[in-house]
Amino acid sequence: MDIKNLSIVELHNKLKNKEISVSQLVDQTYKNLAVNLNSNFLITLFDNPADKKLDDLFDEKNLLSGIPYVTKDNFWTKDKLTTAGSKILSNFYPTDDATITKKLYQAKTVLMGKAAMDELGMGGTGLFSYNGIIRSPFDEERIAGGSSSGSAYAVAKGLVSFATGTDTGDSIRKPASFNGIVGFKPTYGSLSRYGVIPYAPSLDHVGFFTRTVEDMAIVCDATFGYDKKDFTSIDNPHKFYENINNLNPKIKFGYIKNIQNYIKGSLKKEYENIFKKIKADGFEIKELDFKKELLDAIPAVYMMISFSEAVSTHSNLDGINFGLRVEDEGDDYIDVIKKSRASGFGRNVKKRFVIGSYQLRKENQELILTKSKKVRTLIIEELNKLYEQVDVLILPPALDVVPKISDVMGTDIEDRIEDNEVFLQDLLILANFNGMPSITIPFIKQNNLPIGINLCSKPKMDLLTFQAAKYLENLINKEDK
């Protein structure tokens, strides 16, 4: 039986109808993953766990029971290699599971392997993993998008029905757009980050990739919850799956005028068409203003905050406390640290650490870092003004299909900071600044390559985000038919 490209619900129904057993499902998933290993999307494929005993996992009332998945390689997995895509962690075997790993285990899912990622989450392309380049599942000349590139690849290729990811700027939601799948990050703190190797803690979110909005609701129902092990964790309870179709007809949608004006050609027509359809269904949709100078500041503010947090967070990766130590240990412990970090980190991480270290110098903190945090506050205040007018904000996660590797090789956000209108490539960072729930769903295809559409709601309105996304998913699918 071909199990590729099936959703969680579809797989559950096949298990329920005894068309396939859990052990057969897991065995076939393992074989599908193994065949694709040369694509670099997995750092570690676990031994094939298929066994008749797995059949006992299935529970008709538990939609996740027996469902295989892969997890991004910055999620701790007890006694199993966890590298976060970095050479310096290529000898790290955690002594505990991440909270999300535990919750998915309790939900009776089956973890198959660890997905490749940009090193320590730094990079939006999938080109910065020590494991090698992760390419688009649709066109090998193009990127998969990052940093959660391996997870996005696995779901888009149909090898698993869901995968974990992390999102510091757009690392779940933009790859979802590029790969024609659903990518969601919740309100900040709703999913525990305990046991997840960080990038920038004030911006980091845990999230997931799935094939449908309904599937995303199922996974979030199993994993949302307060965790005392995570000092940023919040209690944000919802029952997503059972309420996903109950969208209030009085909610208001909105889009930002001075962003929408930059969308060109056929994509612009598609946005105009979907706005008309929303209005035709009786919803109000408003055109909103956002200060251009604050939009222009998004990439710089993101860099200043994330790079400084990153260098501080990863100061323990020194070859002594944690991390791979160089064989030539040097003259003293300082020499050991220098050589281990020089050998263990890639070029992109080193560059971000240099910029971050510069900001953390005493004389620069007020001039650069503190000022960036103040601008972040201004951006959050501007978002709050939007949510006084609308309930759901519609954003373009990308203005085009996924780029070619040759067009982005060797570049990242800091390399294009002086480009005109650079903020257009980094709009989704808005949701990391204020911690609001944000979801990207499939929208259109151009030249057989997908482009998604993104929806956000104010913090803690995760259920509304799901309901709006499910409504829009139905609307888009109806249009396609």
N, C-alpha and C positions, 0 to 999 in steps of 0.2 A: 504494500500500500504506500502511495506517495503521500508523505506527511508535510512536505515543504509548503510554505506560504499559507499555513493554516493558523487561525487565531486561537487564543486560549479557549474561547467558547466552542469553537469547532472541534478542537482536540478533545475537550471535555466530553462533548456529545459522542464522539467516536469511542471514547473509553466507556462511557455510560451504556452505549448500545452494543458493547462488546465487539466492535469492529476491529479493535486492536487492544492489546493489553499494555500496561505501563512498561513492562520489561521490553516488549516489542517496540514501543514508542521510543524508549530511551536508547535501545540498540540502534534503531534506524537514525535517530538524531546524532548519535556518536559517529556513525559511518558518514553521514552528510557533513559533519564538522571536519572529520579527518580528511575527506576528499578535498576540502577547500583550504587546508593548512598552508599551502604555498602562497596564499593571499596575505599572509602575515596578520590576519585579523585576530588570531589568538596568540597569546604569549605562552599559555599552558593549557593543554587539553588533558584532562584527568583520564585515568584508566577507565575503560568502558565499565560503568557500574551495572550494566544490564544483568539482572538476576531475577528469578521467579519471585523472590521475596519482595521485590519492588511492587509486585501486583497488589500487595496488601496496603499500599499507600492510598489506593483510590477510594474516594469517598464521594458518593453522588451529590452530597450537599456542599462539598468544597470544590469550587471551580478550579482551584489551583492544584489540587492533589494530583501528583504524578506528572506534572508539567515540567519539562526540561527547560533550562535557561542558562545563559552565561552572565558573568558579572565582570564589570570593569576592574582592571587589575590594581586599583587603589583601594578596593574593599578587602579588609582582612579576611583570610580564610585560614582557620587554625591548622597549623602544621603543613600548609600548602604554600608554595612559592607565591609571594606578593611583591611585585617589583615597581608598581606605579609607572611602568614604561621606562625606568631608569637603570642604567648599568650599575649605579652605586648601590641599588637595592636588589641586585641579582642574587644575593645570598640570604634574603630575608624571608624567614618562615615564622609568621605570627604565632603567638601562644594562645590567641583567642580569636573568635569570630567577630566581625563587625555586627552591630545590633541588627542591621537589615539582613545580613547573611543568616543570623539566627532566626529572625522572623519568617524569612522565606523557607527555612528548613522546617520550622514549626507548621507552616502552611502546607507541608508535604510536597514541596517542589523538589526537583532534582538538579543540582548544580553540575554542569558539564565541564566548565573550564573558565579561564581568566582571559578577558578580552584586552587586546592591545589598545594603547592610548598614547597621546602626546606626552612626553616625559614630564612627570609630576603635574600633569594637567595643563602644561604651558604650551599653548599653540592651538590654533583653530583649524588645522588642516589634516591631521593624521600623518604628517610627514616627519614628526619629531620623536617617534618611539625608537628606542634602541633596538627593538625587534625588527625594524624595517618599515618601509612605506606601506600604508594601507590605502588601496585604490578604490575607486567607486565600483560597486557591484554591477553597474550598468555600462561603464566605459573605463577601461584600464588606463586611459590617458588622463583621467580626471581624479581629483581627490575624493575621499569619502567624507571629509569634514571632521573636525575634531573639537575638543580633545577626545571625546568619547567615540572615536572612529571605529574601533573593533566591535563595540556593542551595536552601533548603528548598522554596520556591515552585516552582522549576523542576523539581525531582524529583517533588514531590507532584502537580503538574499533568501530569506524564508527558511533559514536553518534552525532558528528557534522562534517562539512566538513572543518572547519578551526578553529584555536584558536590562541590567542596571546601568546607570551613568551618573556622572556628576557635572554640574553646571556652575561655573564661576562668572562667565560673561554671556555665553550662549552655547556652551559645549554639548548640550543635549538638543536644544531647540533648533539650532542652525543645521546640524547634521540630519535632523529629522526632515527639514525642508529639502535638503539636497538628495535625500534617499527615499522620499515618498512614504514616510511612516509617521507615527505619532510620537512626539517627544514632549515630556511634561516635567516641569520643576514646580514644586508646591510652594506655599508660603514658607518663608525662611524658618527653619527649626521644626517643621512638621514631620520630617523624616530624620531620624537620628543620624548624626555624623560620627558617632562613636565607632572607632575601628575603620574609619575612612581616611586614608592619607590625604592631607589637605593641600590646597594651593594657597588660597587667601581666605582665612576663616570668616571674615565679615561678609564675604560675597558668596562663599561656597554653598551649594544646594545639592542634595541627593535627589535623583529622579529616575525615570525609566523611559525605555523605548518599547512600544507595542505596535501592533498592526491596526488597532482600532481604538477609539475613545472608550468604548465599553470595556475592552481589555485593560486599559489603563485604570479605570475605576476599580476593577477587580483587584489588581495588584496593589493599589493604594489603600483599599479597604483592609488588606492584610498587613500593611506595613506602617501606616500612620500611627502615631502615639508618642506620648511623653516618655523620655528616657533620662533617668537621673544620672546616667554616665556621660551625658552630653550637656554641657553647661549652656548651650544655645537652644536646647530642646524646648518646645512649647506643647501644650495640650490643645490640639486643634481637631476635635473629633468630628467625623462626618460618616454618613452612610451613602457612599457615592453610587454604588451599583443600583440599589433599589430606588434611588431618587433621580437617576440621570435623565429621565425623560420628562421631568416636572418643571420645565423652564417657565418662569413667570412671564406671561405675555406683556407685562407692563415694563419689563426691563428696557433700558436704553443702551444702544450700541453707539460707539463713537470712533472716529479716526482723526489723526492729526493732519491738518491741511498742509502745513509746510513740509511734511514728509511725503504725503500722497502726491504732491506736485512733481516730485522727482521720479515717480514711476512712469515708464515710457511704453509706447507701442502696445502690443497685444496684451501684455500683463496689465497695463493700466485699464484697458477695456474690460478685462476679466474682473478687476476690482470694482469698476463701475457697475458691471452687470450683477455682481453678488450683492452690492449695496442696494440695487433696485429690487432684487428678490427679497432681501430682508425687509425692506419697506412694504413690499407687496403682501408680506405675511403679517403686516400690522404692527411691526416694531418701529420705534423711532430710531433714527440713526443720525448723529450730529457731527458736524464738521467742527474740529477743535483747533485752538491755537496753542502753540508751545514756543516759548522764547528761543529764537534761533541761536543766540549766543550760548544758551545752555545745551542745546543739541550739539553744537560744535565742540563743546567741552567734554562730551561723553568719553571719547577714546583716551584723552589725556588724563582725566580723573581716574578712569579705570586703571591705566598704567601706574599712576602714582601710588594708588592705594594697594593694588594687587601685588605689584613688584616688591614693595617694601614689606608687606605681610609675608610674602613668599620667602624672602631671604631670611627673615626672622624665624619663620616656622621651620625652615629646613636647616637651621644652623647646627642641629644635632646630627646631620648626615655628614660625618667627618672622618669616618674610617676608624673611629675609636669608640664612640658611644653606639653608633649605628653605621651601617654601610660597609661596602667592600673596601678593604684596606689594600693599598698597593703592596706588592711583594717587596719592593725596595723601600724599607720603612723609613729611610731618612736619618738625619742626625739627631732629631729630637721630636717631641710630639707635635710641635708647630709644623715642622717639615713633613711629618706624616699626614697631617690634616691637609696641607697645601697640595701634596702629591695625590692624595686620595680623592680630593674634590676635583682637582684638575683632570684626573683620569676618569672619574665616575660620572661627571655631568657632561651633557651635550652642549653644543654651542649656544643654542637658543636659551637654555636655562642659565648658563653663565652670563649671557648678555643681560637677562632680566635681573639676575642677582647683583650685577655691577650697578645697574640703574637703581635698584632698590637700596643697595648699600649707600649710594651717594645721597639718597633722600634721608636716610636714617642718621647721617652725620648731624651732630648737634646744631651746627650753623645752618643746616638746610631744612630742618624739620618744620620750622615755622614758615619759612619762605615757600616750601613746595608741598610737603605732606599735609600740614595743618590746613593750608589754603585749599588743597584738593578735597579734604573732608568737608570744608565749608561749602564748596561748590556742590558736592554730593548732596548736602542738606538742601540747597536751593533747588536742585533737580527734583528731590523728593517732594518739596513744597509745591513745585509746579505740577507734579503728578497728582498731588492731593486736590489741586484745583480742578483737574480734569474729572476726577471721580466725584466731585460735587455736581457735575453735569451729566455724567453717564455712568453706567454700571459695568460695561464691558468695553475694553479698548482693543481695536483691531490694528495690528502692526504687520508690515511686510518683513518676514524673517530673512528674506533675500530678494534682491531685485533682478536676479537672473538665475539660470541653472548653475549647477556646480562647476567651478572653474577647472581648467586644465592644470595639471601638475606643473607644466612648463611655465605657466603664468604666475604661479605663487611660490615655486620652489625657492627656498632661502629667504622668504619674507614672512613677516608677521605684523601684528598690529603696530608695533613701534617703528616698523620700517615704512609704513604708509601714513604716518601721522601728519605729514605736511601736505598730503593730497587734498584737493578740493573736495568738500562734502564727504570727508572720510567717515563721518558719523553714520552715514547711510548704511555702511557695512556692519555697524555695531549697535544698532538700535535696541536689540534685545537685552543689552546690558542694563537698560532702564529697570528691568524687573529684578536684577541683582542688587541695584542700588537701594531700592525700597523693600525688597523681599516679597513682592507680590507673586501670586500664582500665575503661571504663564505656560501656555500649551501651543505647540505647533502641530497642525494636521495637514494631510495632503490637500492640495488645491488644484493645480493644473499641471499639464505637461507641455513642454516645448521641445520639439525635436526628440521626442520620446524620453526626455529627462524631466524629473519632477521639480516643482517649486511649491513650497508650502505657504500656509497663511497662519498667522499667530494671533491668539487671543489672550488678554490679561484682565484680571480683576483686582480690586484692592485687597491688601493683605487679609488673610483668613476667610476670604470668599472663594475658597477652593471649589466648593460644590457648585456655585454659580458658574465658575470657569468650566467645569465639566459639562454642566447642562447646556451652556452656550456652545461649547465645542461639539457636543453631540447633535445639537440642532443644526449647526453649520455643516457638520459632516453629512447629515441626512440631506441637506439642501444641495450640497455639492454633488453627492452621489446621485441624487434625483436628476440634476442637470446633465450629468454624464450619460444617463440612460435616455 
